[in-house]
Amino acid sequence: MPTLPPLRQVIAAHGLSATKALGQNFLLDRQLLSRIAAIPGFAPGATAYEVGPGPGGLTGALLEAGAKLTAVERDRRCIPALAELEALFPGNLRVIEEDALKIDEPALLGRGVHIVSNLPYNVGTALLLRWLGADWSPWWDSLTLMFQKEVAERIVASPGDEAYGRLAVAAQWRSRPRIALKVHRSAFVPPPKVASAVVHLVPAAEPEGVRLAVLERLTAAAFGQRRKMLRQSLKSVPDALDALGALGIAAERRAETVGVDEWVALAAALSSSSEPSPGRP
């Protein structure tokens, strides 16, 4: 196994600095990075995917864990540092200079992929929602993602929690998320203003007869007016109030009290069998 140089040395050698415009904060603690790389529990030779590797801290940890890794980096300043890792782990690392939001990942990677990333803060939620919107069964086997702690708490929140909302419903109807690791802001260079957390998600079983577009329309209406009762916030969604009554969901409740299973049941009641297949917009 190659010996990886200290990350501060790599950053200094290539004149790198984190760029706020790209949502960058570099994580330098090799021991912590190894703990993150171990969270998915994949076997050596498993296919992994990383977005925004920067100077390659987590990249190196994933390679040490035995991953066959594809890393996508849009900051060309980091490409030489990543090329050094390619040379240290020949055949196990592929670096692509591109915007991750523009990549057709299933075509590039195939199926059975473990996504592990210290996501750039400015695109993290957008990427998560994109991956959660993948067809059943998704092309990925697990997601292990670093977020701001506030976002991580929104992903795993339960009904009644202040953080519970559309992101919790979107994550929990498609996956089983948990906070696997909390990371203090001092672990990063430069330190962000907030703490971070690593969320681990694995795919859930597919609910029958549910269209993603219907679920999104329901939660957008309800959580967009979360202080109103459902009988008011869902008036704009055709047949929603009738479906509430049929399912025994009190129209006097508010969105944050409705569980994920109840949102899914409501979406199923409004999803016509003549519309596109379940899980598709």
Steps between C-alpha positions, in 0.01 A plus 500: 500500500649837400580749777296816458671833569350738760217698347642831616810413300290421191309827532819700541677325212217584259421843639142406579250691709131436559273714283175627649339528155538121458379423853839352594626413848793260509502216755860413594484245784601165343359301793163671471500454123564127547203480737278661236627266229415201724134600554359335181667171591571406138730212406835564326446553130156659545408786271499839671422852382616828652390854416731792577813317621704821520860415595406133542471440872192278492611370160813354655303345786259333257788364294665366814168327581526319165248694292498519121433870501373761256543858623343805337666836562413829329788698659790452259746623764449165679555277197883473536468389864245237399724387214763414760249268667423342163870421469516355853194277441525403131175368356297581813431872452337684212485880527253695289517878476135598474200644682335208680154640428562448127610134513285202405618293794321170427647500147844582637506268800242225454319359803599392848691822572589638844494880495731646764564873505577806705250687287557863408250685718356699210382194302461234769122504532449520124717192447326307777155569353626396157630169637183441700299557182670209322276222368418209728722320571762776498835460326675568831528255791573760767555872553751621758493877487633793702254785556465796724362361827176694453440333162589157642243547775236595241570175311444273803234706680182338634145640499466768765867596483569862411728377218236269350392604152517426128862384512422241769207365298705491177783314672300260714252379240792391279762400755587425860721789613700536820759740631815288510752756620505857628797716401610813686562809292864508618572187293481704179726751330371764499256427785140551384265705716295193590556140610467216249374142504533193281170343396483139383204397284407161357209437260161409644242264358283651228149609604242387248309739278671825599611768255785723608338805337183449705690468827704810420186700416339400829799580718570828316147618566484380860846602622484823301224600742608287793324713763164441333279196545501246218147596400640841405850416375383213275201679345705561186567127447209334315320228703748530790236586760282205395804271523576629851153399611520159333828427675386627838756781509342791687483814287563707814856370524800695376766376258771448761283249691441273198736202483687390190284187468189718509637732230579195288151357554346833402717521187402142409132590532548786255723312254299362210592160362477654152788740575871422459650215700564536878799704604508700176396865469 
